[in-house]
Amino acid sequence: MQIKVKCSCGEGKCPEWAIVELQGVVEAQPSFQDRLQNLQIGVLCRPSSQENYTFTIGYHELIGTKVSLKKPILVLKKIKLQNEEEEGEGDVSSTKVELDVIGVIRHKILFKTRPKALISKPQPAVKEKVSAPRSVVPH
């Protein structure tokens, strides 16, 4: 079977993707088990002055670096095409498969250290009573 690979975005214009590589397991809470699609698990940030990335998941923060891959990886979308051919007595339909390039991965963001626990301290309640100054007007 021959599979054609095509790129509809034009030469050199494919979107750049990246892989996020974590050491360990990310588990969803039991209340989210049935709806994992489009579930936001954290916030990925890169300070503009540094090459380090931070990934915050709940109360944990990971610090990672950008690593170039030895060989780029293509992100493909499988497209099935139906071909109907008439042969003598009956109709025979065959499926032809094409792969469309939707992205190229050249880098990965590697988080290889243990997460740092984020501890937020409650703000102390301010109990100062501030009143507006009163002006005395003579009669």
Protein Blocks (a to p, Z undefined) as FASTA:
>chain_A
ZZddddfkbghiaccddddddedjddddfklmmmmghpafbdcdddfkbcbdcddehjac
cdddddddfbdcdddddddddddddehjbccdddddddddfbdcfbdcddfbdcdddddd
dddddfbdcddddddddZZ
